[in-house]
Amino acid sequence: MDTTTYRAYTNIALIKYWGKRNKELFLPVTSSLSLTLDQFYTETTLEWNSQSNEDTFTLDGQIQDINAIEKVSRFINMFRDLSGIHRPVHVNSTNHVPTAAGLASSASAFAALASACNDLFETNLSNKELSTYARRGSGSATRSLFGGFTVWHKGIGNESDSSFAEMIDEADWDIGMLVVMINKEQKKISSRVGMEHTIETSPFYKLWPETVAEDLEAIIPAIENRDFPTIGQIAEHNAMKMHATIIAADPSMTYWEPESLTAMNIVRELREAGIPCYFTMDAGPNVKVLCRLSQAEEIKKAFEKHFSSDRLVITGPGKAPHKIS
């Protein structure tokens, strides 16, 4: 085999990942839970590099700089070391999702790259094992190795193999999201910088691990019972608690923009009108509205009074990475 191409989907955390206890191994402070989405994805082609003795990397048609190449090379080195095959590669990746805008592009990107590496280097890792490698590129990529509702276990101490992901529900029922594109541009403060700043300076952060554990314990049975209102209530509150830790950092910061607040208020108004839906936000301004997929069009129409339709994307549950060619 000389080349392989994989598609992997983004995921949106309903119980957030916000903080590393080990920066080198990307081990999280808490466990987290997400829903994989079918409308946002990355396609990555990996091939042996016959044109150079070094790795090369193209993203969205643009040749990447040395810093980006080095990051990708460090990631691929894990598969070189595991397989014993030390050959240069060319990575050609296309994001079908805005990059670094709080829509989990890094999750789908490293899940696709990990899957392609596993194939090209013939390391034959299961998705559970592969999730511990994908994590080293982007923490959220751990969860994009699976479809549906997925839990990323925080693990024990500094034991890398103990921090893995697994799907707990295929989400093959009436659930989806409306993604409200507030700003597609790359955010000014990266997730990594915002995360570290929050951990170091926010007085609220010390409460974060405890409240996440409580939310995770409550949301898993709600998913098993397909109790949508409870799932939504827990997810919305968890997102707001994460953003509270960010706002309370010193100096204070926020990923919200004025239209983020507009979107949140529309969700509240819809609930008051009897339409169950709930918002969540990651480290970025874009708002994701968790809803019953059967009601997504109705919810979208309510948002079209304030946002143009090209900024509104309905998405159902996504699946695990799969080979394209």
Secondary structure as GFF3:
##gff-version 3
##sequence-region A 1 325
A	DSSP	beta_strand	3	15	.	.	.	ID=ss1
A	DSSP	beta_strand	20	22	.	.	.	ID=ss2
A	DSSP	beta_strand	27	28	.	.	.	ID=ss3
A	DSSP	beta_strand	32	48	.	.	.	ID=ss4
A	DSSP	beta_strand	56	59	.	.	.	ID=ss5
A	DSSP	beta_strand	62	63	.	.	.	ID=ss6
A	DSSP	alpha_helix	66	83	.	.	.	ID=ss7
A	DSSP	beta_strand	89	96	.	.	.	ID=ss8
A	DSSP	alpha_helix	105	120	.	.	.	ID=ss9
A	DSSP	alpha_helix	127	134	.	.	.	ID=ss10
A	DSSP	three_ten_helix	139	145	.	.	.	ID=ss11
A	DSSP	beta_strand	149	152	.	.	.	ID=ss12
A	DSSP	three_ten_helix	160	162	.	.	.	ID=ss13
A	DSSP	beta_strand	165	169	.	.	.	ID=ss14
A	DSSP	beta_strand	176	180	.	.	.	ID=ss15
A	DSSP	alpha_helix	191	201	.	.	.	ID=ss16
A	DSSP	three_ten_helix	205	207	.	.	.	ID=ss17
A	DSSP	alpha_helix	208	224	.	.	.	ID=ss18
A	DSSP	alpha_helix	228	247	.	.	.	ID=ss19
A	DSSP	alpha_helix	258	272	.	.	.	ID=ss20
A	DSSP	beta_strand	277	280	.	.	.	ID=ss21
A	DSSP	beta_strand	287	291	.	.	.	ID=ss22
A	DSSP	three_ten_helix	293	295	.	.	.	ID=ss23
A	DSSP	alpha_helix	296	303	.	.	.	ID=ss24
A	DSSP	three_ten_helix	309	311	.	.	.	ID=ss25
A	DSSP	beta_strand	312	315	.	.	.	ID=ss26
A	DSSP	beta_strand	322	323	.	.	.	ID=ss27
###
